[in-house]
Amino acid sequence: MARTTKPEKRKKTIPYNFGDKHKAYIRKSQDCMINVAEGAVRAGKTVDNVLAFCHELKTTKDTSCIGVNTRQCENHSWRL
């Protein structure tokens, strides 16, 4: 007998609203080799670092570093 599966439900994502300190940290990370962020457990440090890393991958001139699916990145409007 063929097993029927339920269609996968799409999750709604929360739109990010970066504060001024977060934007400044992400911008400054473009020019610094070592970046340090401190704060509470849910302060958004990981999100800041992941976004800064993705932006660096998207804008790098070095094409030998890694392959990135830029189609997914183009769907997001990250304004810093």
N, CA, C and O atoms as a Tripos MOL2 file, in Angstrom:
@<TRIPOS>MOLECULE
protein
  320   319    80     0     0
PROTEIN
NO_CHARGES

@<TRIPOS>ATOM
      1 N           0.8220   -1.1850    0.0000 N.3       1 MET1
      2 CA          0.0000    0.0000    0.0000 C.3       1 MET1
      3 C           0.8680    1.2510    0.0000 C.2       1 MET1
      4 O           1.8830    1.3230    0.6930 O.2       1 MET1
      5 N           0.4590    2.2060   -0.7680 N.am      2 ALA2
      6 CA          1.2040    3.4600   -0.8200 C.3       2 ALA2
      7 C           0.8810    4.3060    0.4000 C.2       2 ALA2
      8 O          -0.2720    4.4400    0.8100 O.2       2 ALA2
      9 N           1.9140    4.8580    0.9520 N.am      3 ARG3
     10 CA          1.7440    5.6960    2.1260 C.3       3 ARG3
     11 C           1.5400    7.1480    1.6890 C.2       3 ARG3
     12 O           2.3100    7.6750    0.8860 O.2       3 ARG3
     13 N           0.5210    7.7760    2.2110 N.am      4 THR4
     14 CA          0.2920    9.1810    1.8680 C.3       4 THR4
     15 C           0.8540   10.0520    2.9850 C.2       4 THR4
     16 O           0.6830    9.7640    4.1700 O.2       4 THR4
     17 N           1.5170   11.1050    2.5840 N.am      5 THR5
     18 CA          2.0920   12.0120    3.5670 C.3       5 THR5
     19 C           1.4130   13.3620    3.4700 C.2       5 THR5
     20 O           0.9460   13.7770    2.4090 O.2       5 THR5
     21 N           1.3740   14.0240    4.5910 N.am      6 LYS6
     22 CA          0.7900   15.3570    4.6290 C.3       6 LYS6
     23 C           1.7520   16.3450    3.9770 C.2       6 LYS6
     24 O           2.9680   16.2000    4.1010 O.2       6 LYS6
     25 N           1.2160   17.3440    3.2850 N.am      7 PRO7
     26 CA          2.1020   18.3450    2.6990 C.3       7 PRO7
     27 C           2.8230   19.1210    3.8040 C.2       7 PRO7
     28 O           2.2670   19.3830    4.8700 O.2       7 PRO7
     29 N           4.0550   19.4740    3.5200 N.am      8 GLU8
     30 CA          4.8580   20.1930    4.5000 C.3       8 GLU8
     31 C           4.3110   21.6090    4.6770 C.2       8 GLU8
     32 O           4.0690   22.3190    3.7010 O.2       8 GLU8
     33 N           4.1200   22.0070    5.9350 N.am      9 LYS9
     34 CA          3.6270   23.3520    6.2110 C.3       9 LYS9
     35 C           4.7990   24.3280    6.1770 C.2       9 LYS9
     36 O           5.8810   24.0380    6.6880 O.2       9 LYS9
     37 N           4.5710   25.4700    5.5770 N.am     10 ARG10
     38 CA          5.6010   26.5060    5.5580 C.3      10 ARG10
     39 C           5.5380   27.2900    6.8520 C.2      10 ARG10
     40 O           4.4670   27.5990    7.3740 O.2      10 ARG10
     41 N           6.7200   27.6000    7.3500 N.am     11 LYS11
     42 CA          6.7980   28.3710    8.5740 C.3      11 LYS11
     43 C           6.9070   29.8480    8.2350 C.2      11 LYS11
     44 O           7.5880   30.2300    7.2830 O.2      11 LYS11
     45 N           6.2460   30.6550    9.0040 N.am     12 LYS12
     46 CA          6.3330   32.0940    8.8130 C.3      12 LYS12
     47 C           7.5720   32.5870    9.5470 C.2      12 LYS12
     48 O           7.7790   32.2630   10.7160 O.2      12 LYS12
     49 N           8.3850   33.3620    8.8660 N.am     13 THR13
     50 CA          9.5930   33.8650    9.5020 C.3      13 THR13
     51 C           9.3260   35.2480   10.0850 C.2      13 THR13
     52 O           8.4650   35.9880    9.6090 O.2      13 THR13
     53 N          10.0680   35.5670   11.1020 N.am     14 ILE14
     54 CA          9.9400   36.8590   11.7620 C.3      14 ILE14
     55 C          10.8500   37.8510   11.0470 C.2      14 ILE14
     56 O          12.0390   37.5760   10.8860 O.2      14 ILE14
     57 N          10.3280   38.9960   10.6160 N.am     15 PRO15
     58 CA         11.1970   39.9840    9.9720 C.3      15 PRO15
     59 C          12.1450   40.5900   10.9980 C.2      15 PRO15
     60 O          11.7280   40.9950   12.0830 O.2      15 PRO15
     61 N          13.4180   40.6450   10.6430 N.am     16 TYR16
     62 CA         14.4140   41.1850   11.5570 C.3      16 TYR16
     63 C          14.3630   42.7040   11.5570 C.2      16 TYR16
     64 O          14.2030   43.3350   10.5110 O.2      16 TYR16
     65 N          14.4960   43.2660   12.7120 N.am     17 ASN17
     66 CA         14.5540   44.7110   12.8750 C.3      17 ASN17
     67 C          15.8450   45.0010   13.6280 C.2      17 ASN17
     68 O          15.8550   45.0420   14.8580 O.2      17 ASN17
     69 N          16.9290   45.2030   12.8940 N.am     18 PHE18
     70 CA         18.2310   45.4080   13.5130 C.3      18 PHE18
     71 C          18.3070   46.7850   14.1560 C.2      18 PHE18
     72 O          17.9160   47.7850   13.5520 O.2      18 PHE18
     73 N          18.8100   46.8300   15.3780 N.am     19 GLY19
     74 CA         19.0320   48.0890   16.0620 C.3      19 GLY19
     75 C          20.2900   48.7650   15.5430 C.2      19 GLY19
     76 O          21.0390   48.1810   14.7590 O.2      19 GLY19
     77 N          20.5190   49.9880   15.9790 N.am     20 ASP20
     78 CA         21.6720   50.7480   15.5160 C.3      20 ASP20
     79 C          22.9940   50.0910   15.9080 C.2      20 ASP20
     80 O          23.9410   50.0940   15.1210 O.2      20 ASP20
     81 N          23.0680   49.5280   17.1170 N.am     21 LYS21
     82 CA         24.3110   48.8690   17.5580 C.3      21 LYS21
     83 C          24.5990   47.6300   16.7070 C.2      21 LYS21
     84 O          25.7500   47.3580   16.3680 O.2      21 LYS21
     85 N          23.5540   46.8900   16.3680 N.am     22 HIS22
     86 CA         23.7300   45.6930   15.5450 C.3      22 HIS22
     87 C          24.1940   46.0770   14.1380 C.2      22 HIS22
     88 O          25.0910   45.4420   13.5840 O.2      22 HIS22
     89 N          23.5890   47.1020   13.5690 N.am     23 LYS23
     90 CA         23.9920   47.5620   12.2380 C.3      23 LYS23
     91 C          25.4370   48.0340   12.2370 C.2      23 LYS23
     92 O          26.1910   47.7350   11.3120 O.2      23 LYS23
     93 N          25.8240   48.7720   13.2730 N.am     24 ALA24
     94 CA         27.2040   49.2600   13.3640 C.3      24 ALA24
     95 C          28.1810   48.0960   13.4940 C.2      24 ALA24
     96 O          29.2510   48.1210   12.8860 O.2      24 ALA24
     97 N          27.8290   47.0750   14.2780 N.am     25 TYR25
     98 CA         28.6900   45.9020   14.4430 C.3      25 TYR25
     99 C          28.8650   45.1680   13.1140 C.2      25 TYR25
    100 O          29.9770   44.7750   12.7630 O.2      25 TYR25
    101 N          27.7730   44.9860   12.3800 N.am     26 ILE26
    102 CA         27.8440   44.2700   11.1040 C.3      26 ILE26
    103 C          28.6670   45.0650   10.0970 C.2      26 ILE26
    104 O          29.4700   44.4890    9.3630 O.2      26 ILE26
    105 N          28.4760   46.3810   10.0540 N.am     27 ARG27
    106 CA         29.2610   47.2170    9.1370 C.3      27 ARG27
    107 C          30.7380   47.1850    9.4830 C.2      27 ARG27
    108 O          31.5880   47.0770    8.5990 O.2      27 ARG27
    109 N          31.0410   47.2780   10.7740 N.am     28 LYS28
    110 CA         32.4440   47.3140   11.2050 C.3      28 LYS28
    111 C          33.1380   45.9770   10.9670 C.2      28 LYS28
    112 O          34.3560   45.9320   10.7930 O.2      28 LYS28
    113 N          32.3760   44.8950   10.9600 N.am     29 SER29
    114 CA         32.9790   43.5780   10.7600 C.3      29 SER29
    115 C          33.5510   43.4110    9.3580 C.2      29 SER29
    116 O          34.3340   42.4910    9.1220 O.2      29 SER29
    117 N          33.1760   44.2840    8.4220 N.am     30 GLN30
    118 CA         33.7410   44.2250    7.0750 C.3      30 GLN30
    119 C          35.2100   44.6240    7.0670 C.2      30 GLN30
    120 O          35.9760   44.1540    6.2250 O.2      30 GLN30
    121 N          35.6050   45.4810    7.9910 N.am     31 ASP31
    122 CA         36.9680   46.0070    8.0020 C.3      31 ASP31
    123 C          37.8580   45.3670    9.0470 C.2      31 ASP31
    124 O          39.0730   45.5630    9.0100 O.2      31 ASP31
    125 N          37.3020   44.6120    9.9740 N.am     32 CYS32
    126 CA         38.0770   44.0460   11.0790 C.3      32 CYS32
    127 C          38.2530   42.5440   10.9040 C.2      32 CYS32
    128 O          37.3560   41.8480   10.4280 O.2      32 CYS32
    129 N          39.4290   42.0600   11.3000 N.am     33 MET33
    130 CA         39.6880   40.6250   11.2140 C.3      33 MET33
    131 C          39.0680   39.8860   12.4010 C.2      33 MET33
    132 O          38.5700   38.7720   12.2460 O.2      33 MET33
    133 N          39.0970   40.4960   13.5740 N.am     34 ILE34
    134 CA         38.5180   39.8880   14.7730 C.3      34 ILE34
    135 C          37.4010   40.7930   15.2610 C.2      34 ILE34
    136 O          37.5920   41.9980   15.4240 O.2      34 ILE34
    137 N          36.2390   40.2080   15.4910 N.am     35 ASN35
    138 CA         35.0750   40.9440   15.9670 C.3      35 ASN35
    139 C          34.5900   40.3020   17.2590 C.2      35 ASN35
    140 O          34.4750   39.0790   17.3480 O.2      35 ASN35
    141 N          34.3090   41.1260   18.2550 N.am     36 VAL36
    142 CA         33.8530   40.6270   19.5440 C.3      36 VAL36
    143 C          32.5300   41.3060   19.8800 C.2      36 VAL36
    144 O          32.4240   42.5320   19.8760 O.2      36 VAL36
    145 N          31.5360   40.4910   20.1660 N.am     37 ALA37
    146 CA         30.2370   41.0100   20.5990 C.3      37 ALA37
    147 C          29.8960   40.3520   21.9260 C.2      37 ALA37
    148 O          30.0440   39.1400   22.0850 O.2      37 ALA37
    149 N          29.4430   41.1510   22.8720 N.am     38 GLU38
    150 CA         29.0360   40.5910   24.1550 C.3      38 GLU38
    151 C          27.6350   41.0700   24.4790 C.2      38 GLU38
    152 O          27.2190   42.1550   24.0700 O.2      38 GLU38
    153 N          26.9200   40.2460   25.2170 N.am     39 GLY39
    154 CA         25.5640   40.6170   25.5790 C.3      39 GLY39
    155 C          24.8160   39.4260   26.1350 C.2      39 GLY39
    156 O          25.3910   38.3640   26.3760 O.2      39 GLY39
    157 N          23.5460   39.6180   26.3300 N.am     40 ALA40
    158 CA         22.6980   38.5720   26.8990 C.3      40 ALA40
    159 C          22.5880   37.3830   25.9450 C.2      40 ALA40
    160 O          22.9950   37.4610   24.7860 O.2      40 ALA40
    161 N          22.0400   36.2980   26.4460 N.am     41 VAL41
    162 CA         21.9410   35.0670   25.6690 C.3      41 VAL41
    163 C          21.1530   35.2820   24.3790 C.2      41 VAL41
    164 O          21.5410   34.7630   23.3330 O.2      41 VAL41
    165 N          20.0890   36.0130   24.4290 N.am     42 ARG42
    166 CA         19.2290   36.2220   23.2560 C.3      42 ARG42
    167 C          19.3670   37.6280   22.6860 C.2      42 ARG42
    168 O          18.3810   38.2390   22.2740 O.2      42 ARG42
    169 N          20.5850   38.1290   22.6650 N.am     43 ALA43
    170 CA         20.8130   39.5050   22.2050 C.3      43 ALA43
    171 C          20.9270   39.6100   20.6930 C.2      43 ALA43
    172 O          20.8700   40.7170   20.1580 O.2      43 ALA43
    173 N          21.0870   38.4950   19.9870 N.am     44 GLY44
    174 CA         21.1710   38.5260   18.5340 C.3      44 GLY44
    175 C          22.5850   38.4940   17.9960 C.2      44 GLY44
    176 O          22.8090   38.8150   16.8290 O.2      44 GLY44
    177 N          23.5540   38.1100   18.8330 N.am     45 LYS45
    178 CA         24.9540   38.0820   18.4030 C.3      45 LYS45
    179 C          25.1790   37.0760   17.2830 C.2      45 LYS45
    180 O          25.8970   37.3660   16.3260 O.2      45 LYS45
    181 N          24.5810   35.9140   17.3880 N.am     46 THR46
    182 CA         24.7560   34.8860   16.3630 C.3      46 THR46
    183 C          24.1630   35.3300   15.0350 C.2      46 THR46
    184 O          24.7720   35.1290   13.9840 O.2      46 THR46
    185 N          22.9890   35.9260   15.0770 N.am     47 VAL47
    186 CA         22.3470   36.4020   13.8510 C.3      47 VAL47
    187 C          23.2100   37.4710   13.1860 C.2      47 VAL47
    188 O          23.3660   37.4780   11.9650 O.2      47 VAL47
    189 N          23.7690   38.3720   13.9920 N.am     48 ASP48
    190 CA         24.6420   39.4130   13.4510 C.3      48 ASP48
    191 C          25.8450   38.8130   12.7410 C.2      48 ASP48
    192 O          26.1920   39.2280   11.6350 O.2      48 ASP48
    193 N          26.4820   37.8330   13.3790 N.am     49 ASN49
    194 CA         27.6760   37.2240   12.7930 C.3      49 ASN49
    195 C          27.3530   36.4220   11.5360 C.2      49 ASN49
    196 O          28.1120   36.4580   10.5670 O.2      49 ASN49
    197 N          26.2530   35.7110   11.5420 N.am     50 VAL50
    198 CA         25.8580   34.9360   10.3570 C.3      50 VAL50
    199 C          25.5400   35.8700    9.1990 C.2      50 VAL50
    200 O          25.9420   35.6080    8.0650 O.2      50 VAL50
    201 N          24.8260   36.9520    9.4710 N.am     51 LEU51
    202 CA         24.4970   37.9130    8.4210 C.3      51 LEU51
    203 C          25.7560   38.5820    7.8730 C.2      51 LEU51
    204 O          25.8860   38.7580    6.6610 O.2      51 LEU51
    205 N          26.6810   38.9550    8.7540 N.am     52 ALA52
    206 CA         27.9340   39.5670    8.3090 C.3      52 ALA52
    207 C          28.7320   38.5860    7.4510 C.2      52 ALA52
    208 O          29.3210   38.9810    6.4450 O.2      52 ALA52
    209 N          28.7560   37.3160    7.8400 N.am     53 PHE53
    210 CA         29.4810   36.2970    7.0810 C.3      53 PHE53
    211 C          28.8270   36.0840    5.7110 C.2      53 PHE53
    212 O          29.5280   35.9910    4.7030 O.2      53 PHE53
    213 N          27.5030   36.0070    5.6660 N.am     54 CYS54
    214 CA         26.8010   35.8290    4.3910 C.3      54 CYS54
    215 C          27.0240   37.0190    3.4720 C.2      54 CYS54
    216 O          27.2090   36.8520    2.2670 O.2      54 CYS54
    217 N          27.0070   38.2180    4.0390 N.am     55 HIS55
    218 CA         27.2540   39.4190    3.2300 C.3      55 HIS55
    219 C          28.6630   39.4000    2.6630 C.2      55 HIS55
    220 O          28.8760   39.7760    1.5110 O.2      55 HIS55
    221 N          29.6310   38.9620    3.4700 N.am     56 GLU56
    222 CA         31.0130   38.8850    2.9950 C.3      56 GLU56
    223 C          31.1480   37.8640    1.8670 C.2      56 GLU56
    224 O          31.8480   38.1100    0.8850 O.2      56 GLU56
    225 N          30.4820   36.7260    2.0050 N.am     57 LEU57
    226 CA         30.5260   35.7210    0.9350 C.3      57 LEU57
    227 C          29.8900   36.2370   -0.3470 C.2      57 LEU57
    228 O          30.3720   35.9640   -1.4460 O.2      57 LEU57
    229 N          28.8060   36.9840   -0.1940 N.am     58 LYS58
    230 CA         28.0850   37.4800   -1.3610 C.3      58 LYS58
    231 C          28.8750   38.5510   -2.1060 C.2      58 LYS58
    232 O          28.7860   38.6520   -3.3290 O.2      58 LYS58
    233 N          29.6470   39.3520   -1.3730 N.am     59 THR59
    234 CA         30.3390   40.4820   -1.9870 C.3      59 THR59
    235 C          31.8220   40.2480   -2.2310 C.2      59 THR59
    236 O          32.5000   41.1440   -2.7340 O.2      59 THR59
    237 N          32.3450   39.0810   -1.8930 N.am     60 THR60
    238 CA         33.7830   38.8440   -2.0500 C.3      60 THR60
    239 C          34.1770   38.7280   -3.5190 C.2      60 THR60
    240 O          33.4050   38.2680   -4.3600 O.2      60 THR60
    241 N          35.4000   39.1590   -3.7960 N.am     61 LYS61
    242 CA         35.9260   39.0290   -5.1530 C.3      61 LYS61
    243 C          36.6690   37.6990   -5.3320 C.2      61 LYS61
    244 O          36.9690   37.2920   -6.4550 O.2      61 LYS61
    245 N          36.9590   37.0320   -4.2170 N.am     62 ASP62
    246 CA         37.6510   35.7470   -4.2550 C.3      62 ASP62
    247 C          36.6270   34.6580   -4.5640 C.2      62 ASP62
    248 O          35.8120   34.3070   -3.7100 O.2      62 ASP62
    249 N          36.6680   34.1280   -5.7750 N.am     63 THR63
    250 CA         35.6790   33.1240   -6.1780 C.3      63 THR63
    251 C          36.0880   31.7050   -5.8230 C.2      63 THR63
    252 O          35.3150   30.7710   -6.0400 O.2      63 THR63
    253 N          37.2790   31.5240   -5.2860 N.am     64 SER64
    254 CA         37.7310   30.1750   -4.9830 C.3      64 SER64
    255 C          37.3810   29.7320   -3.5680 C.2      64 SER64
    256 O          37.6750   28.5960   -3.1950 O.2      64 SER64
    257 N          36.7600   30.5980   -2.7710 N.am     65 CYS65
    258 CA         36.5750   30.2730   -1.3590 C.3      65 CYS65
    259 C          35.4580   29.2580   -1.1250 C.2      65 CYS65
    260 O          35.6630   28.2820   -0.4020 O.2      65 CYS65
    261 N          34.3020   29.4610   -1.7090 N.am     66 ILE66
    262 CA         33.1740   28.5800   -1.4150 C.3      66 ILE66
    263 C          32.0710   28.8200   -2.4470 C.2      66 ILE66
    264 O          31.9730   29.9110   -3.0100 O.2      66 ILE66
    265 N          31.2540   27.8200   -2.6910 N.am     67 GLY67
    266 CA         30.1120   27.9900   -3.5810 C.3      67 GLY67
    267 C          28.8800   28.3680   -2.7750 C.2      67 GLY67
    268 O          28.5660   27.7110   -1.7820 O.2      67 GLY67
    269 N          28.1870   29.4030   -3.1820 N.am     68 VAL68
    270 CA         27.0250   29.8940   -2.4490 C.3      68 VAL68
    271 C          25.8480   29.9990   -3.3990 C.2      68 VAL68
    272 O          25.9950   30.4600   -4.5310 O.2      68 VAL68
    273 N          24.6900   29.5770   -2.9440 N.am     69 ASN69
    274 CA         23.4760   29.7170   -3.7230 C.3      69 ASN69
    275 C          22.9620   31.1370   -3.5290 C.2      69 ASN69
    276 O          22.2660   31.4120   -2.5510 O.2      69 ASN69
    277 N          23.2930   32.0360   -4.4400 N.am     70 THR70
    278 CA         22.9290   33.4390   -4.2670 C.3      70 THR70
    279 C          21.4570   33.6910   -4.5650 C.2      70 THR70
    280 O          20.9330   34.7490   -4.2150 O.2      70 THR70
    281 N          20.7800   32.7410   -5.2040 N.am     71 ARG71
    282 CA         19.3520   32.9380   -5.4640 C.3      71 ARG71
    283 C          18.5720   33.0720   -4.1690 C.2      71 ARG71
    284 O          17.6340   33.8650   -4.0840 O.2      71 ARG71
    285 N          18.9550   32.3030   -3.1600 N.am     72 GLN72
    286 CA         18.2750   32.4010   -1.8790 C.3      72 GLN72
    287 C          18.5650   33.7360   -1.2190 C.2      72 GLN72
    288 O          17.6850   34.3080   -0.5760 O.2      72 GLN72
    289 N          19.7850   34.2440   -1.3650 N.am     73 CYS73
    290 CA         20.1480   35.5130   -0.7450 C.3      73 CYS73
    291 C          19.4310   36.6840   -1.4100 C.2      73 CYS73
    292 O          19.1140   37.6690   -0.7430 O.2      73 CYS73
    293 N          19.1750   36.5920   -2.7000 N.am     74 GLU74
    294 CA         18.5440   37.6910   -3.4150 C.3      74 GLU74
    295 C          17.0980   37.9020   -2.9920 C.2      74 GLU74
    296 O          16.5480   38.9850   -3.1950 O.2      74 GLU74
    297 N          16.4750   36.8840   -2.4080 N.am     75 ASN75
    298 CA         15.0800   37.0140   -1.9950 C.3      75 ASN75
    299 C          14.9460   37.8330   -0.7200 C.2      75 ASN75
    300 O          13.8460   38.2690   -0.3780 O.2      75 ASN75
    301 N          16.0540   38.0480   -0.0110 N.am     76 HIS76
    302 CA         16.0170   38.8100    1.2290 C.3      76 HIS76
    303 C          16.5390   40.2120    0.9930 C.2      76 HIS76
    304 O          17.5180   40.3980    0.2700 O.2      76 HIS76
    305 N          15.9120   41.1760    1.5810 N.am     77 SER77
    306 CA         16.3660   42.5510    1.4490 C.3      77 SER77
    307 C          17.0060   42.9800    2.7570 C.2      77 SER77
    308 O          16.3400   43.5080    3.6480 O.2      77 SER77
    309 N          18.3030   42.7480    2.8600 N.am     78 TRP78
    310 CA         19.0420   43.1230    4.0620 C.3      78 TRP78
    311 C          19.6000   44.5010    3.8610 C.2      78 TRP78
    312 O          20.5140   44.6960    3.0590 O.2      78 TRP78
    313 N          19.0710   45.4440    4.5650 N.am     79 ARG79
    314 CA         19.5530   46.8240    4.4660 C.3      79 ARG79
    315 C          20.2870   47.1760    5.7460 C.2      79 ARG79
    316 O          19.7170   47.1560    6.8370 O.2      79 ARG79
    317 N          21.5420   47.4930    5.5910 N.am     80 LEU80
    318 CA         22.3430   47.8440    6.7740 C.3      80 LEU80
    319 C          22.6740   49.3040    6.7790 C.2      80 LEU80
    320 O          23.3420   49.7820    7.6960 O.2      80 LEU80
@<TRIPOS>BOND
     1     1     2 1
     2     2     3 1
     3     3     4 2
     4     3     5 am
     5     5     6 1
     6     6     7 1
     7     7     8 2
     8     7     9 am
     9     9    10 1
    10    10    11 1
    11    11    12 2
    12    11    13 am
    13    13    14 1
    14    14    15 1
    15    15    16 2
    16    15    17 am
    17    17    18 1
    18    18    19 1
    19    19    20 2
    20    19    21 am
    21    21    22 1
    22    22    23 1
    23    23    24 2
    24    23    25 am
    25    25    26 1
    26    26    27 1
    27    27    28 2
    28    27    29 am
    29    29    30 1
    30    30    31 1
    31    31    32 2
    32    31    33 am
    33    33    34 1
    34    34    35 1
    35    35    36 2
    36    35    37 am
    37    37    38 1
    38    38    39 1
    39    39    40 2
    40    39    41 am
    41    41    42 1
    42    42    43 1
    43    43    44 2
    44    43    45 am
    45    45    46 1
    46    46    47 1
    47    47    48 2
    48    47    49 am
    49    49    50 1
    50    50    51 1
    51    51    52 2
    52    51    53 am
    53    53    54 1
    54    54    55 1
    55    55    56 2
    56    55    57 am
    57    57    58 1
    58    58    59 1
    59    59    60 2
    60    59    61 am
    61    61    62 1
    62    62    63 1
    63    63    64 2
    64    63    65 am
    65    65    66 1
    66    66    67 1
    67    67    68 2
    68    67    69 am
    69    69    70 1
    70    70    71 1
    71    71    72 2
    72    71    73 am
    73    73    74 1
    74    74    75 1
    75    75    76 2
    76    75    77 am
    77    77    78 1
    78    78    79 1
    79    79    80 2
    80    79    81 am
    81    81    82 1
    82    82    83 1
    83    83    84 2
    84    83    85 am
    85    85    86 1
    86    86    87 1
    87    87    88 2
    88    87    89 am
    89    89    90 1
    90    90    91 1
    91    91    92 2
    92    91    93 am
    93    93    94 1
    94    94    95 1
    95    95    96 2
    96    95    97 am
    97    97    98 1
    98    98    99 1
    99    99   100 2
   100    99   101 am
   101   101   102 1
   102   102   103 1
   103   103   104 2
   104   103   105 am
   105   105   106 1
   106   106   107 1
   107   107   108 2
   108   107   109 am
   109   109   110 1
   110   110   111 1
   111   111   112 2
   112   111   113 am
   113   113   114 1
   114   114   115 1
   115   115   116 2
   116   115   117 am
   117   117   118 1
   118   118   119 1
   119   119   120 2
   120   119   121 am
   121   121   122 1
   122   122   123 1
   123   123   124 2
   124   123   125 am
   125   125   126 1
   126   126   127 1
   127   127   128 2
   128   127   129 am
   129   129   130 1
   130   130   131 1
   131   131   132 2
   132   131   133 am
   133   133   134 1
   134   134   135 1
   135   135   136 2
   136   135   137 am
   137   137   138 1
   138   138   139 1
   139   139   140 2
   140   139   141 am
   141   141   142 1
   142   142   143 1
   143   143   144 2
   144   143   145 am
   145   145   146 1
   146   146   147 1
   147   147   148 2
   148   147   149 am
   149   149   150 1
   150   150   151 1
   151   151   152 2
   152   151   153 am
   153   153   154 1
   154   154   155 1
   155   155   156 2
   156   155   157 am
   157   157   158 1
   158   158   159 1
   159   159   160 2
   160   159   161 am
   161   161   162 1
   162   162   163 1
   163   163   164 2
   164   163   165 am
   165   165   166 1
   166   166   167 1
   167   167   168 2
   168   167   169 am
   169   169   170 1
   170   170   171 1
   171   171   172 2
   172   171   173 am
   173   173   174 1
   174   174   175 1
   175   175   176 2
   176   175   177 am
   177   177   178 1
   178   178   179 1
   179   179   180 2
   180   179   181 am
   181   181   182 1
   182   182   183 1
   183   183   184 2
   184   183   185 am
   185   185   186 1
   186   186   187 1
   187   187   188 2
   188   187   189 am
   189   189   190 1
   190   190   191 1
   191   191   192 2
   192   191   193 am
   193   193   194 1
   194   194   195 1
   195   195   196 2
   196   195   197 am
   197   197   198 1
   198   198   199 1
   199   199   200 2
   200   199   201 am
   201   201   202 1
   202   202   203 1
   203   203   204 2
   204   203   205 am
   205   205   206 1
   206   206   207 1
   207   207   208 2
   208   207   209 am
   209   209   210 1
   210   210   211 1
   211   211   212 2
   212   211   213 am
   213   213   214 1
   214   214   215 1
   215   215   216 2
   216   215   217 am
   217   217   218 1
   218   218   219 1
   219   219   220 2
   220   219   221 am
   221   221   222 1
   222   222   223 1
   223   223   224 2
   224   223   225 am
   225   225   226 1
   226   226   227 1
   227   227   228 2
   228   227   229 am
   229   229   230 1
   230   230   231 1
   231   231   232 2
   232   231   233 am
   233   233   234 1
   234   234   235 1
   235   235   236 2
   236   235   237 am
   237   237   238 1
   238   238   239 1
   239   239   240 2
   240   239   241 am
   241   241   242 1
   242   242   243 1
   243   243   244 2
   244   243   245 am
   245   245   246 1
   246   246   247 1
   247   247   248 2
   248   247   249 am
   249   249   250 1
   250   250   251 1
   251   251   252 2
   252   251   253 am
   253   253   254 1
   254   254   255 1
   255   255   256 2
   256   255   257 am
   257   257   258 1
   258   258   259 1
   259   259   260 2
   260   259   261 am
   261   261   262 1
   262   262   263 1
   263   263   264 2
   264   263   265 am
   265   265   266 1
   266   266   267 1
   267   267   268 2
   268   267   269 am
   269   269   270 1
   270   270   271 1
   271   271   272 2
   272   271   273 am
   273   273   274 1
   274   274   275 1
   275   275   276 2
   276   275   277 am
   277   277   278 1
   278   278   279 1
   279   279   280 2
   280   279   281 am
   281   281   282 1
   282   282   283 1
   283   283   284 2
   284   283   285 am
   285   285   286 1
   286   286   287 1
   287   287   288 2
   288   287   289 am
   289   289   290 1
   290   290   291 1
   291   291   292 2
   292   291   293 am
   293   293   294 1
   294   294   295 1
   295   295   296 2
   296   295   297 am
   297   297   298 1
   298   298   299 1
   299   299   300 2
   300   299   301 am
   301   301   302 1
   302   302   303 1
   303   303   304 2
   304   303   305 am
   305   305   306 1
   306   306   307 1
   307   307   308 2
   308   307   309 am
   309   309   310 1
   310   310   311 1
   311   311   312 2
   312   311   313 am
   313   313   314 1
   314   314   315 1
   315   315   316 2
   316   315   317 am
   317   317   318 1
   318   318   319 1
   319   319   320 2
@<TRIPOS>SUBSTRUCTURE
     1 MET1         2 RESIDUE 1 A MET
     2 ALA2         6 RESIDUE 1 A ALA
     3 ARG3        10 RESIDUE 1 A ARG
     4 THR4        14 RESIDUE 1 A THR
     5 THR5        18 RESIDUE 1 A THR
     6 LYS6        22 RESIDUE 1 A LYS
     7 PRO7        26 RESIDUE 1 A PRO
     8 GLU8        30 RESIDUE 1 A GLU
     9 LYS9        34 RESIDUE 1 A LYS
    10 ARG10       38 RESIDUE 1 A ARG
    11 LYS11       42 RESIDUE 1 A LYS
    12 LYS12       46 RESIDUE 1 A LYS
    13 THR13       50 RESIDUE 1 A THR
    14 ILE14       54 RESIDUE 1 A ILE
    15 PRO15       58 RESIDUE 1 A PRO
    16 TYR16       62 RESIDUE 1 A TYR
    17 ASN17       66 RESIDUE 1 A ASN
    18 PHE18       70 RESIDUE 1 A PHE
    19 GLY19       74 RESIDUE 1 A GLY
    20 ASP20       78 RESIDUE 1 A ASP
    21 LYS21       82 RESIDUE 1 A LYS
    22 HIS22       86 RESIDUE 1 A HIS
    23 LYS23       90 RESIDUE 1 A LYS
    24 ALA24       94 RESIDUE 1 A ALA
    25 TYR25       98 RESIDUE 1 A TYR
    26 ILE26      102 RESIDUE 1 A ILE
    27 ARG27      106 RESIDUE 1 A ARG
    28 LYS28      110 RESIDUE 1 A LYS
    29 SER29      114 RESIDUE 1 A SER
    30 GLN30      118 RESIDUE 1 A GLN
    31 ASP31      122 RESIDUE 1 A ASP
    32 CYS32      126 RESIDUE 1 A CYS
    33 MET33      130 RESIDUE 1 A MET
    34 ILE34      134 RESIDUE 1 A ILE
    35 ASN35      138 RESIDUE 1 A ASN
    36 VAL36      142 RESIDUE 1 A VAL
    37 ALA37      146 RESIDUE 1 A ALA
    38 GLU38      150 RESIDUE 1 A GLU
    39 GLY39      154 RESIDUE 1 A GLY
    40 ALA40      158 RESIDUE 1 A ALA
    41 VAL41      162 RESIDUE 1 A VAL
    42 ARG42      166 RESIDUE 1 A ARG
    43 ALA43      170 RESIDUE 1 A ALA
    44 GLY44      174 RESIDUE 1 A GLY
    45 LYS45      178 RESIDUE 1 A LYS
    46 THR46      182 RESIDUE 1 A THR
    47 VAL47      186 RESIDUE 1 A VAL
    48 ASP48      190 RESIDUE 1 A ASP
    49 ASN49      194 RESIDUE 1 A ASN
    50 VAL50      198 RESIDUE 1 A VAL
    51 LEU51      202 RESIDUE 1 A LEU
    52 ALA52      206 RESIDUE 1 A ALA
    53 PHE53      210 RESIDUE 1 A PHE
    54 CYS54      214 RESIDUE 1 A CYS
    55 HIS55      218 RESIDUE 1 A HIS
    56 GLU56      222 RESIDUE 1 A GLU
    57 LEU57      226 RESIDUE 1 A LEU
    58 LYS58      230 RESIDUE 1 A LYS
    59 THR59      234 RESIDUE 1 A THR
    60 THR60      238 RESIDUE 1 A THR
    61 LYS61      242 RESIDUE 1 A LYS
    62 ASP62      246 RESIDUE 1 A ASP
    63 THR63      250 RESIDUE 1 A THR
    64 SER64      254 RESIDUE 1 A SER
    65 CYS65      258 RESIDUE 1 A CYS
    66 ILE66      262 RESIDUE 1 A ILE
    67 GLY67      266 RESIDUE 1 A GLY
    68 VAL68      270 RESIDUE 1 A VAL
    69 ASN69      274 RESIDUE 1 A ASN
    70 THR70      278 RESIDUE 1 A THR
    71 ARG71      282 RESIDUE 1 A ARG
    72 GLN72      286 RESIDUE 1 A GLN
    73 CYS73      290 RESIDUE 1 A CYS
    74 GLU74      294 RESIDUE 1 A GLU
    75 ASN75      298 RESIDUE 1 A ASN
    76 HIS76      302 RESIDUE 1 A HIS
    77 SER77      306 RESIDUE 1 A SER
    78 TRP78      310 RESIDUE 1 A TRP
    79 ARG79      314 RESIDUE 1 A ARG
    80 LEU80      318 RESIDUE 1 A LEU
